[in-house]
Amino acid sequence: MIPPAHNKTHSDKIIRRKLSDQVVEKLRGMILSHEVEPGDYMPSERALMEKFGVGRPAVREALQSLHNSGLISINHGERSRVNEIDAGTVLSQSDDIARLVLSAVPANLEHLKHARQMFELGMIRVAAANATAEDVADLRAIHAKQQENVGNATAFIEADMNFHTRLAEMTGNPIIVSVSRAMLGWLFEYHVSLLHWSGKEDVTLSEHAEMIDLIEKRDVEGAVATMSRHLARSAGVFEVKS
């Protein structure tokens, strides 16, 4: 027996999808199947129109959607190019959302600081266990650069970020590097009060120097303890901008 029409569920309804959405799906398929590789140019708009049997507006809207998601780059006067896709690509797309979330809900800044603390303590544990002479030399060079920039808040903070990013690189894990950069960017770019750095530079430099010495000695527990104190002290640096 055929059921009454009023029993038809919402999932039974056929929804007509936009042409551009269908083109987006096809283009993503081309990238996932390696029909086009990172660094390759996408086919021309005309070629895509012929390939999918759609008009120029649908193709252009689809390409713009892929550009907005970070899958391709669109440069004026050139064909679209496929981007290298990694964790950094994905996280960079969330910067605007992170800024909104951290600004709209101040409590989320505390959650971010807590997440960073857990992340960096694990990170320095791995870094200290696997440090090479080259790693230590790089950290000392960054430390010297930071010391040169005492009094220049922007350059000092940039060197601070480089120090923590270099620690992340010592793990040999590109996802950890990308996440570390993202968290540091969210903290420093959106929530740092430069006034709070005044008079604290020497303490930061001292803590960084101590971490480098402990890493060089492969003193894992000592490096973790120093990083824990460093993060606890610097937690007050960050505040939501009014």
N, C-alpha and C positions, 0 to 999 in steps of 0.2 A: 504494500500500500504506500502511495506517495504521501509523505508527511505534509501537513499544512504549511503554507508559505511563512506563517508567522513563527514557525519553529526553526527557521533558517538562522544559523549562528553567524556572528560577525566574521569568523574565520572563513566562512564559505564565500564571502563576497570577493569578486575579482576587482583588484585595484589596478588601474592603469598607471604604469610607471612613466615618469618623464623620460623622454628620449635621452637627455643628457645623463641621467642616472644610469641608463643602460650602457651608454658609451663609456662612462667612468668604469663600470664593471668590466667591460671588454678591455679597456686600457690597463687596468690593474692586472687582468689576466695575462696580458702581454708582458708585463714586468715580472710577475711571479713565475711565469714559464720561461723566462730568460730569452724571450723572442727579441726583447731589447734589453741590453745590459747597462749597468751604471756607467755613465759617461757617454752613452750613445745618444744621438739625436732621435727624437720621436719622428715618425713619418709626418709629412707636411699636412696641413689642414685639408688640402684638396685630396690627398691620398687617403686620409682617414674618412672623409666624406664618402668617397667611392667604396672604401673597404666595408663600412658599416651601413651604407645606404641612407645617410641622414644629411641634414643641412648644416651649413657653417655655424649657426648659432648653437646647435647642440654640441658640436665638436669644441667650440671655443669655451662654452660653459663647463664642459667636462675637463678640458685641459686646465682651466682656472681652478677647478676643484682639486685636481691632483697637485697643482702648484701650492694651493693653500694648505694641503696636508703634508707638504714636504717631499712628495714622491718625485716631482720634477721641478725644474727651474725654468722660468720664462723670462727671457731677456729680449728687450725691444730690438727688432730687426733680425732676430735669429729664431731658428726653430727650437722648440722645447727640448731640454736635455734631461735624461734620467739621472737622478741623484743617487749617490752612494747611501744605502739605507743601513743605519746602525742605531744603537740605543740613543746616541746623541741626537739623531734626527728626530726620533720619537719624542724625547724629552723637551727638545727645543720648541715643539709645537704646543707644549703645555705651559709655556712661560706666561702668556696672558691670563690663562685660567688661574695659575698659581698666584699671580699678582692680585687678581680679584678675590680669590678665596682668602688669602692672608690679610688683605686690607679690610674685607667685609666682616671677617670673624676673627678678632684679635686672639682668641684662644688657640687658633690654629698655628699661630707663630710659636707658641709654647710646644705644641705637638711637633712642629718642624725641628725646633731646637733639640727636643728629646730624641727624635729620629736621627738627627745628625750625630748626637753623642753616641748612640748605640752603633751607628755606622762607622764612625771614625775610630772608635775603640777597637772594633774588629779589624779595621783597615790597617792601623798601625801595628797590630799584633802580627799580621801577615808580612807587612813591610819590614819590621825589625827581624823577623825570622829569616828573611830571604835577601836582605840588603847586600849589594855589591859595593866595591870601592867606588865605582862610577856613580852609584846612587847617592852615596854619602857626599861625594865631591859636588854633585849637583845641588844637594840640599844646602851645603855650606855656601855655594855661590849665590843661591837665592837668599840665604840669610844675610850675606854681605850686602846684597842689593837692597834688602829691606832696611838694613842699618843705615845705608847711605840716604834713605828717603825719610828719615825721622824728621818731622816737621812738614812733610808733604803728605797729607792724609790720603789723597787719592792713590798716589804711587805706593805708599806704605801698605794700604789695604790690598792693592793689586798684587804686591809681592807676597802678602799673607795668603792670598788665594792660590798663588803659584806654589807656595810651600805645601799646602794641603793637597793640591792637585798632584804634585810630584810624589807625595806619599801614596796617593791612590794609584798612580802609574806603577809603583813598585810592587803592587799586588799582581801585576800581569793580567789583570782582568778588565777588558775594555768596558764592560757594563758598570763595574764599580767606578771607573774613571768618569763615565758619563753621568752617573747618578751623583757623584761627588761634585762635579762641576755645576750640575743643575741646582743642587741644594745650596751651594755657596753663592751662586748667582742670585737665587731668590732671597737669601739672607742679606747679602751685602748690597745688592742693587736697590732693593725695595724697603729695607728696614734698618739700615745702619744710620745711627746718629753720629756724625763725625765729632761732635763735641765730646762724646764719651771716650774717644781715643786720646784726648789730650792728657798727657801725663802717664799714660798706660803703655807707651811704646817700649820703654826699657824692660818692663815686666814681660811683655810678649816676646821680645828678642831673647831674653834670658831663658824663657820656657822653651822656645824653639831650639836654642843652642843646647839645652839640656837633652831635649829629645834626640837631636842629631848625635850627641855623644853616646847616648844609650843605644841608639840604633847601630852605631858603628861597633859597639861592644857586643851586639846581638843580645842585649839585655831586654828580652821581650816584656817581662812583667814590669820592669822599671819604666820602659817606654810607655806602656799602657797606663801606668799610674800617673805619669807626668802629663800625658794627654788628657786624662780624666780631670786633673786639677786645672789644666789650661782651659778646657771647655767649660768647666763649672764657673771659673772666673769670668770668662769672656761672654757667658750667656747674657749678662746684663748689658752688653754692648748694643744688642739689637732691640729696637722698639718700633712699633708701628708708627709710620709717619702720620701726622695729623693733617 
